[in-house]
Each structure stands twice: as C-alpha cells, then as structure tokens.
C-alpha cells in the first residue's frame, strides 16, 4: 500500500461503516470542534484538501477528509459506485465516528455526493459548500448543450478502455493544461496506478452514465429540496462544466449564493487553495445558521 502523502498535522484512520465498507479518513483539529467534512472528486482523493485542512483546524474546526469508495486508501469494491451509495457511505462513516451535525464541502463528484447527503439528511447538514459541480437537477437539454465538454466521460467509463485512459500520459497532460498543478498531477496519477484504483474510477463514470443520468432525466430528484444554506464557488475557466449548469439552482434550494472566480479552472481547490480557504472561513462558515 502506498504511503500517505505529506500533510502536516493530519491523522489517519480506517473506519468500517455500518454496511461494512472500510473507509480511510484523514482528520485534523480539536476533537470537540464543529465538524467540517471535505469530499473530493475524480481523479483525486483526500489530499486534495491538504492546504485547506490546516487553516480550518487552526480556526477551531474538526476537519474530516475521507476517501470515497474505491479512491485513495478506502476499500475497492465490485460495485456501489453510484453517488447515492457514496452518500450512504459517508453518512455511515460519520455515524461510526459519532458525528451528528456537520458542515459539508464537496468538489466534483464529492459535490454531487454532498448534495445528495443534504437532501437525505437535512437535519444533519448545517451548511453546504460546493466547488465546480452542477446541481443534481439537470434536465436532458441542459446536459445536451454541453456534450462537447463531457466527451471524456464515456471514455473513462468504458470497460477495459477506461482504466487505460486514466493511466494515459495524454489524460494527465490535459489535466495539467486545465490548471491542475504539477504536484497534484504527480500524486493523483500515482494513486491511480495502484491496483484496482483505475477500474474503480472507471465504474464511477460508467454507473453515472448507465444508471444515474437516465434516472435524473426521468425526474428522480424533481421533488427533492435542499434546506441547508448552499454556497457555491465556481472557477469560470472550467473546461468540463459550464457555469450555466447552475441555472435554476434556487428553484430547488431555500438559500443559494453563487460566487464565480475568473482565471480559474475546474480544479479550483488545487489551483487556488488560499482563495477556497478564505471563502470557507469568511463567507461560508462565518454565517450563522
């Protein structure tokens, strides 16, 4: 098993959820501090947050950054890569840790998962902070207008081909060109070389395209609503997701505020960790709920 990348002050633990999934979680900060949960996306893991965790913990928060199923150091399973299951996994992890209420932050698939958690557990999620991810109420026409941006999803999700794509130097050249820093490329590329990790990453997209998107198109979340305050920070140079995919978010949530960041791409946490940290501390967590 690969050693953990450096993150000063981080503690690491493996926790078994009530459903029996073994999840890795990195933590930092006072044990009695308000809990902030940080969820990564693809193709990353908990280390996405390594420059954010320290300042949050120094401000008195108990910071938890788990690896989602199949990512990083969490267990690889044959199935369970739909985002509803991811939400169940993270809620189960928090149950196992004895965490009731928490603030929730998510980037990419972590942001999609975070929305589902906020829908399912409104009494537990104090605030919801999202980074470069659409809302879950996408209509087929909304997605159709941006298919040219999403060309990579069927490639990554294809059986056999998907793991090869994720290990391809071409993919990481694209990631680097899209703004992912060199250190992040090195760490997350190495993580996907570990046995089974690229296959798990492929299943994340295959499950979404084959099962989740059709259900969304049929209106799976049409009556669902988010009651927690929703704050979004969005890098406008995102090559995969257009900011218009946040349109009508206010139709499905009680309190939404969107802040855009020019000259910043999809990997906003990697590209501008100080901006993300100040936004969380000064504009999200500082708000009373």
Secondary structure, DSSP 8 states (H G I E B T S, - for coil): -------TT-EEEEEE-TTS-EEEEEEES-TTS-EEEEE--TT--GGGGHHHHHHHHHTT-EEEEE--TTSTTS---SS--SHHHHHHHHHHHHHHTT--SEEEEEETHHHHHHHHHHHH-TTTEEEEEEES---S---HHHHHTTGGG-HHHHHHHSTTHHHHHHH-HHHHHHHHHTT--HHHHHHHHHHHHSTTHHHHHHHHHHHIIIIIHHHHHTTTTTT--B-SEEEEEEETT-SS--GGGGTTGGGSBSSEEEEEETT--S-HHHH-HHHHHHHIIIIITTS--
